[in-house]
Amino acid sequence: MSEALEVDEFMVLSTIHEPGDRMRSYELLARRFGLTAEAGGDGGAANAVA
């Protein structure tokens, strides 16, 4: 997708209030794009890497 759009990165904005639901939405996105979480103080949510 990034090649087709000629971009280096994507940003995701979530307006989901409930923290658990918001995290789940990020997990689903990460799985879809084949990403894994990097260890961090937030459980890796802010540091998804390819």
Helices and strands as residue ranges (DSSP letters): H 2-5, H 19-32, E 36-37, E 48-49
